[in-house]
Amino acid sequence: MKQFLSGGVDPAEASIDTKTRRYNYIAVTDFYESLDGGTSRNLLFGSSLEKILKSRSTIPCRVVITVYLSQPFYSAPMSIPTGDIIKSINTTSE
Protein backbone atom coordinates (compact mmCIF):
# COMPACT_ATOMS: atom_id res chain seq x y z
CA MET A 1 0.00 0.00 0.00
CA LYS A 2 1.29 3.45 -0.92
CA GLN A 3 0.03 6.83 0.30
CA PHE A 4 0.21 9.90 -1.92
CA LEU A 5 -1.37 13.29 -2.50
CA SER A 6 -2.39 15.23 -5.55
CA GLY A 7 -3.75 18.68 -6.04
CA GLY A 8 -2.98 22.13 -7.25
CA VAL A 9 -2.16 25.67 -6.24
CA ASP A 10 -4.96 28.18 -5.71
CA PRO A 11 -3.73 31.20 -7.73
CA ALA A 12 -6.23 33.50 -6.01
CA GLU A 13 -4.41 32.90 -2.74
CA ALA A 14 -0.86 33.49 -4.05
CA SER A 15 1.08 36.40 -2.57
CA ILE A 16 4.61 37.73 -2.18
CA ASP A 17 6.10 38.47 1.23
CA THR A 18 7.82 41.81 0.56
CA LYS A 19 10.24 41.44 3.49
CA THR A 20 11.58 37.99 2.59
CA ARG A 21 10.72 38.18 -1.14
CA ARG A 22 9.22 34.70 -0.91
CA TYR A 23 6.09 33.49 -2.61
CA ASN A 24 3.25 32.13 -0.50
CA TYR A 25 0.65 29.76 -1.95
CA ILE A 26 -2.35 27.82 -0.77
CA ALA A 27 -2.28 24.22 -1.98
CA VAL A 28 -5.56 22.39 -2.46
CA THR A 29 -4.81 18.68 -2.09
CA ASP A 30 -6.36 15.26 -1.65
CA PHE A 31 -4.59 12.38 0.10
CA TYR A 32 -4.97 8.82 -1.15
CA GLU A 33 -3.75 5.31 -0.51
CA SER A 34 -3.34 2.94 -3.44
CA LEU A 35 -4.74 -0.56 -3.20
CA ASP A 36 -4.43 -3.76 -5.22
CA GLY A 37 -1.03 -2.88 -6.63
CA GLY A 38 -2.21 0.55 -7.74
CA THR A 39 -5.37 -0.52 -9.57
CA SER A 40 -7.65 1.33 -7.13
CA ARG A 41 -7.38 3.99 -4.43
CA ASN A 42 -9.14 5.26 -1.31
CA LEU A 43 -9.43 8.87 -0.24
CA LEU A 44 -7.77 9.51 3.15
CA PHE A 45 -9.16 12.15 5.50
CA GLY A 46 -9.66 13.04 9.14
CA SER A 47 -8.36 10.70 11.79
CA SER A 48 -7.01 8.08 9.35
CA LEU A 49 -4.86 10.69 7.61
CA GLU A 50 -3.78 12.25 10.90
CA LYS A 51 -2.65 8.82 12.19
CA ILE A 52 -0.36 8.37 9.16
CA LEU A 53 1.05 11.90 9.35
CA LYS A 54 1.76 11.83 13.11
CA SER A 55 4.43 9.17 12.60
CA ARG A 56 6.51 11.57 10.47
CA SER A 57 7.86 15.08 10.94
CA THR A 58 7.79 15.92 7.21
CA ILE A 59 6.60 14.44 3.94
CA PRO A 60 8.38 14.85 0.60
CA CYS A 61 6.66 16.87 -2.11
CA ARG A 62 7.44 17.71 -5.73
CA VAL A 63 5.70 20.04 -8.12
CA VAL A 64 5.04 18.60 -11.55
CA ILE A 65 4.23 21.00 -14.37
CA THR A 66 3.09 19.58 -17.66
CA VAL A 67 2.94 21.55 -20.90
CA TYR A 68 1.46 20.32 -24.15
CA LEU A 69 4.14 18.92 -26.51
CA SER A 70 6.88 19.18 -23.90
CA GLN A 71 8.49 17.06 -21.23
CA PRO A 72 7.10 17.50 -17.70
CA PHE A 73 9.07 19.66 -15.27
CA TYR A 74 9.74 18.14 -11.83
CA SER A 75 10.82 20.48 -9.04
CA ALA A 76 13.48 19.59 -6.53
CA PRO A 77 12.03 17.64 -3.58
CA MET A 78 10.63 19.82 -0.80
CA SER A 79 9.86 18.82 2.78
CA ILE A 80 6.38 19.74 3.99
CA PRO A 81 6.00 19.82 7.81
CA THR A 82 3.30 17.35 8.79
CA GLY A 83 2.38 19.52 11.78
CA ASP A 84 1.08 22.18 9.36
CA ILE A 85 -1.05 19.61 7.54
CA ILE A 86 -2.43 18.20 10.80
CA LYS A 87 -3.27 21.71 11.99
CA SER A 88 -5.15 22.31 8.72
CA ILE A 89 -7.02 18.98 9.08
CA ASN A 90 -8.12 19.91 12.58
CA THR A 91 -9.16 23.44 11.53
CA THR A 92 -11.14 22.14 8.55
CA SER A 93 -12.97 19.47 10.52
CA GLU A 94 -14.18 21.86 13.24
Secondary structure, DSSP 8 states (H G I E B T S, - for coil): -EEEEEEEEEEEEEEEETTTTEEEEEEEEEEEEEEGGGTEEEEE-HHHHHHHHHT-SEEEE--EE--TTS--EE---EEEEHHHHHHHHHHHH-
